[in-house]
């Protein structure tokens, strides 16, 4: 089976460097353009199944990636929602640095040790514990030649890729996940996947283009 693991397009909060987590922030005009470009890239590719996070930025990205004729096949799984940033939601990194600087430094240097502050705030392990079963559900029953599109979020994609690559969550800043990026995965089962392409955003960003956001 082949899996296209994508991230949603840019939002206004992404562009501003705000931590948005599970806040339901819509795509910006730039993000809509990125998702439309992804749709053009995938237009002639057979896709047998499509699953997205129910947050609007992922849902709309998936709809534009699939196109009008295939949008009806889109399904959703709440296990693919972005990490809940708790009290960090909506804040700039500079604001967090003033209020919770020690935790922010740990997030950047040892992210696997961080529990996001406040009610509902998650750790990376908690994200993996819900996202991996959702990912496995999405893959269940796929045939050898079937293709699945999954549209999720930065931290969700990173923890899934860490598990597939067999690297610890402490290393998840070791690669990027650009807006509407594609990670191509192939394998006989969800537990035997290989990463064929990582952070491929060539549909909207040049080879040496900048493709990261400040809210990390």
DRENDREN-60678 format. One record per residue (C-alpha): chain; residue in three letters; residue number from 1; z, x, y. Coordinates in nm, 3 decimals, m for minus. Layout:
// DRENDREN-60678
A, ALA, NUM, Z, X, Y
...
END
This chain:
// DRENDREN-60678
A, UNK, 1, 0.000, 0.000, 0.000
A, UNK, 2, m0.055, 0.102, 0.361
A, UNK, 3, 0.193, 0.027, 0.637
A, UNK, 4, 0.128, 0.048, 1.009
A, UNK, 5, 0.473, 0.084, 1.168
A, UNK, 6, 0.427, 0.028, 1.541
A, UNK, 7, 0.648, 0.019, 1.845
A, UNK, 8, 0.619, m0.248, 2.114
A, UNK, 9, 0.443, m0.180, 2.443
A, UNK, 10, 0.605, m0.072, 2.766
A, UNK, 11, 0.843, m0.302, 2.954
A, UNK, 12, 0.962, m0.276, 3.315
A, UNK, 13, 1.296, m0.148, 3.188
A, UNK, 14, 1.123, 0.122, 2.982
A, UNK, 15, 0.939, 0.239, 3.292
A, UNK, 16, 1.262, 0.242, 3.496
A, UNK, 17, 1.457, 0.422, 3.223
A, UNK, 18, 1.696, 0.133, 3.153
A, UNK, 19, 1.861, 0.083, 2.815
A, UNK, 20, 1.735, m0.255, 2.699
A, UNK, 21, 1.845, m0.277, 2.335
A, UNK, 22, 1.863, m0.642, 2.237
A, UNK, 23, 1.808, m0.774, 2.588
A, UNK, 24, 1.488, m0.978, 2.562
A, UNK, 25, 1.270, m0.802, 2.818
A, UNK, 26, 0.902, m0.895, 2.826
A, UNK, 27, 0.609, m0.653, 2.832
A, UNK, 28, 0.493, m0.521, 3.167
A, UNK, 29, 0.127, m0.532, 3.266
A, UNK, 30, 0.104, m0.175, 3.144
A, UNK, 31, 0.257, m0.279, 2.812
A, UNK, 32, 0.013, m0.568, 2.777
A, UNK, 33, m0.272, m0.322, 2.833
A, UNK, 34, m0.132, m0.086, 2.570
A, UNK, 35, m0.096, m0.367, 2.316
A, UNK, 36, m0.447, m0.492, 2.395
A, UNK, 37, m0.579, m0.140, 2.335
A, UNK, 38, m0.396, m0.135, 2.002
A, UNK, 39, m0.563, m0.465, 1.916
A, UNK, 40, m0.903, m0.315, 1.988
A, UNK, 41, m0.823, m0.025, 1.761
A, UNK, 42, m0.713, m0.253, 1.477
A, UNK, 43, m0.976, m0.523, 1.530
A, UNK, 44, m1.190, m0.439, 1.228
A, UNK, 45, m0.904, m0.329, 1.002
A, UNK, 46, m0.808, m0.577, 0.726
A, UNK, 47, m0.438, m0.663, 0.759
A, UNK, 48, m0.287, m0.877, 0.485
A, UNK, 49, 0.060, m0.924, 0.635
A, UNK, 50, 0.230, m0.881, 0.973
A, UNK, 51, 0.604, m0.878, 1.052
A, UNK, 52, 0.771, m0.821, 1.389
A, UNK, 53, 1.107, m0.817, 1.556
A, UNK, 54, 1.164, m1.157, 1.719
A, UNK, 55, 1.231, m1.000, 2.060
A, UNK, 56, 0.950, m1.099, 2.294
A, UNK, 57, 0.823, m0.747, 2.364
A, UNK, 58, 0.766, m0.686, 1.992
A, UNK, 59, 0.636, m1.036, 1.927
A, UNK, 60, 0.378, m1.019, 2.207
A, UNK, 61, 0.271, m0.669, 2.104
A, UNK, 62, 0.212, m0.792, 1.750
A, UNK, 63, 0.015, m1.093, 1.871
A, UNK, 64, m0.213, m0.878, 2.084
A, UNK, 65, m0.248, m0.619, 1.808
A, UNK, 66, m0.355, m0.886, 1.559
A, UNK, 67, m0.584, m1.080, 1.792
A, UNK, 68, m0.629, m1.455, 1.817
A, UNK, 69, m0.785, m1.499, 1.474
A, UNK, 70, m0.500, m1.329, 1.289
A, UNK, 71, m0.199, m1.414, 1.507
A, UNK, 72, m0.113, m1.711, 1.284
A, UNK, 73, m0.010, m1.482, 1.001
A, UNK, 74, 0.267, m1.320, 1.207
A, UNK, 75, 0.623, m1.359, 1.076
A, UNK, 76, 0.955, m1.236, 1.215
A, UNK, 77, 1.270, m1.071, 1.084
A, UNK, 78, 1.583, m1.032, 1.295
A, UNK, 79, 1.675, m0.721, 1.099
A, UNK, 80, 1.408, m0.538, 1.298
A, UNK, 81, 1.572, m0.599, 1.638
A, UNK, 82, 1.642, m0.294, 1.852
A, UNK, 83, 1.983, m0.126, 1.845
A, UNK, 84, 2.245, m0.322, 2.040
A, UNK, 85, 2.349, m0.091, 2.323
A, UNK, 86, 2.652, m0.300, 2.413
A, UNK, 87, 2.783, m0.215, 2.759
A, UNK, 88, 2.491, 0.020, 2.821
A, UNK, 89, 2.237, m0.264, 2.827
A, UNK, 90, 2.043, m0.271, 3.154
A, UNK, 91, 2.189, 0.054, 3.286
A, UNK, 92, 2.010, 0.371, 3.391
A, UNK, 93, 2.106, 0.698, 3.225
A, UNK, 94, 2.248, 0.816, 3.559
A, UNK, 95, 2.476, 0.509, 3.572
A, UNK, 96, 2.590, 0.561, 3.213
A, UNK, 97, 2.658, 0.927, 3.288
A, UNK, 98, 2.902, 0.822, 3.560
A, UNK, 99, 3.078, 0.559, 3.346
A, UNK, 100, 3.057, 0.697, 2.993
A, UNK, 101, 2.932, 1.053, 3.021
A, UNK, 102, 3.094, 1.195, 2.709
A, UNK, 103, 2.938, 0.928, 2.488
A, UNK, 104, 2.599, 0.975, 2.656
A, UNK, 105, 2.609, 1.348, 2.584
A, UNK, 106, 2.697, 1.274, 2.222
A, UNK, 107, 2.407, 1.024, 2.204
A, UNK, 108, 2.169, 1.299, 2.311
A, UNK, 109, 2.318, 1.579, 2.101
A, UNK, 110, 2.469, 1.407, 1.795
A, UNK, 111, 2.338, 1.049, 1.796
A, UNK, 112, 2.459, 0.975, 1.445
A, UNK, 113, 2.820, 1.001, 1.568
A, UNK, 114, 2.791, 0.737, 1.841
A, UNK, 115, 2.911, 0.377, 1.830
A, UNK, 116, 2.767, 0.191, 2.126
A, UNK, 117, 3.047, 0.059, 2.350
A, UNK, 118, 3.156, m0.300, 2.391
A, UNK, 119, 3.117, m0.617, 2.190
A, UNK, 120, 2.831, m0.600, 1.942
A, UNK, 121, 2.748, m0.235, 2.014
A, UNK, 122, 2.593, m0.068, 1.708
A, UNK, 123, 2.571, 0.275, 1.550
A, UNK, 124, 2.248, 0.418, 1.410
A, UNK, 125, 2.382, 0.371, 1.057
A, UNK, 126, 2.440, 0.003, 1.127
A, UNK, 127, 2.083, m0.027, 1.253
A, UNK, 128, 1.952, 0.140, 0.937
A, UNK, 129, 2.171, m0.082, 0.718
A, UNK, 130, 1.998, m0.395, 0.854
A, UNK, 131, 1.653, m0.256, 0.933
A, UNK, 132, 1.581, m0.100, 0.594
A, UNK, 133, 1.636, m0.427, 0.400
A, UNK, 134, 1.414, m0.605, 0.655
A, UNK, 135, 1.147, m0.340, 0.609
A, UNK, 136, 1.176, m0.370, 0.230
A, UNK, 137, 1.141, m0.749, 0.255
A, UNK, 138, 0.825, m0.703, 0.461
A, UNK, 139, 0.680, m0.472, 0.196
A, UNK, 140, 0.777, m0.684, m0.105
A, UNK, 141, 0.481, m0.792, m0.318
A, UNK, 142, 0.216, m0.592, m0.132
A, UNK, 143, m0.077, m0.492, m0.348
A, UNK, 144, m0.212, m0.143, m0.395
A, UNK, 145, m0.485, m0.194, m0.136
A, UNK, 146, m0.293, m0.421, 0.105
A, UNK, 147, m0.209, m0.329, 0.463
A, UNK, 148, 0.106, m0.440, 0.644
A, UNK, 149, 0.163, m0.430, 1.019
A, UNK, 150, 0.527, m0.396, 1.130
A, UNK, 151, 0.606, m0.407, 1.503
A, UNK, 152, 0.958, m0.301, 1.595
A, UNK, 153, 1.141, m0.075, 1.838
A, UNK, 154, 1.215, 0.288, 1.922
A, UNK, 155, 1.551, 0.331, 1.747
A, UNK, 156, 1.451, 0.104, 1.457
A, UNK, 157, 1.134, 0.302, 1.390
A, UNK, 158, 1.323, 0.628, 1.415
A, UNK, 159, 1.592, 0.536, 1.162
A, UNK, 160, 1.331, 0.402, 0.920
A, UNK, 161, 1.126, 0.718, 0.953
A, UNK, 162, 1.433, 0.936, 0.905
A, UNK, 163, 1.499, 0.762, 0.574
A, UNK, 164, 1.136, 0.790, 0.463
A, UNK, 165, 1.120, 1.156, 0.563
A, UNK, 166, 1.455, 1.228, 0.400
A, UNK, 167, 1.613, 1.371, 0.714
A, UNK, 168, 1.955, 1.287, 0.858
A, UNK, 169, 1.998, 1.044, 1.146
A, UNK, 170, 2.124, 1.336, 1.354
A, UNK, 171, 1.760, 1.454, 1.371
A, UNK, 172, 1.603, 1.134, 1.501
A, UNK, 173, 1.529, 1.285, 1.844
A, UNK, 174, 1.311, 1.542, 1.664
A, UNK, 175, 1.002, 1.322, 1.702
A, UNK, 176, 0.879, 1.063, 1.952
A, UNK, 177, 0.790, 0.697, 1.936
A, UNK, 178, 0.560, 0.613, 2.226
A, UNK, 179, 0.482, 0.258, 2.340
A, UNK, 180, 0.251, 0.085, 2.086
A, UNK, 181, 0.246, 0.400, 1.877
A, UNK, 182, 0.134, 0.377, 1.513
A, UNK, 183, 0.301, 0.550, 1.220
A, UNK, 184, 0.081, 0.526, 0.911
A, UNK, 185, 0.273, 0.515, 0.583
A, UNK, 186, 0.125, 0.505, 0.235
A, UNK, 187, 0.274, 0.478, m0.113
A, UNK, 188, 0.309, 0.284, m0.433
A, UNK, 189, 0.641, 0.129, m0.327
A, UNK, 190, 0.880, 0.115, m0.033
A, UNK, 191, 1.084, 0.395, m0.191
A, UNK, 192, 0.781, 0.621, m0.243
A, UNK, 193, 0.621, 0.622, 0.101
A, UNK, 194, 0.458, 0.923, 0.263
A, UNK, 195, 0.410, 0.963, 0.637
A, UNK, 196, 0.036, 1.007, 0.694
A, UNK, 197, 0.039, 0.977, 1.073
A, UNK, 198, 0.334, 1.001, 1.310
A, UNK, 199, 0.347, 0.873, 1.669
A, UNK, 200, m0.028, 0.815, 1.695
A, UNK, 201, m0.091, 0.656, 2.035
A, UNK, 202, m0.445, 0.782, 2.088
A, UNK, 203, m0.561, 0.430, 2.180
A, UNK, 204, m0.397, 0.472, 2.522
A, UNK, 205, m0.273, 0.830, 2.565
A, UNK, 206, m0.464, 1.158, 2.567
A, UNK, 207, m0.374, 1.428, 2.316
A, UNK, 208, m0.145, 1.611, 2.558
A, UNK, 209, m0.043, 1.304, 2.757
A, UNK, 210, 0.318, 1.224, 2.833
A, UNK, 211, 0.437, 0.948, 2.599
A, UNK, 212, 0.813, 0.921, 2.624
A, UNK, 213, 1.071, 0.722, 2.816
A, UNK, 214, 1.390, 0.832, 2.983
A, UNK, 215, 1.621, 0.581, 2.817
A, UNK, 216, 1.712, 0.788, 2.511
END
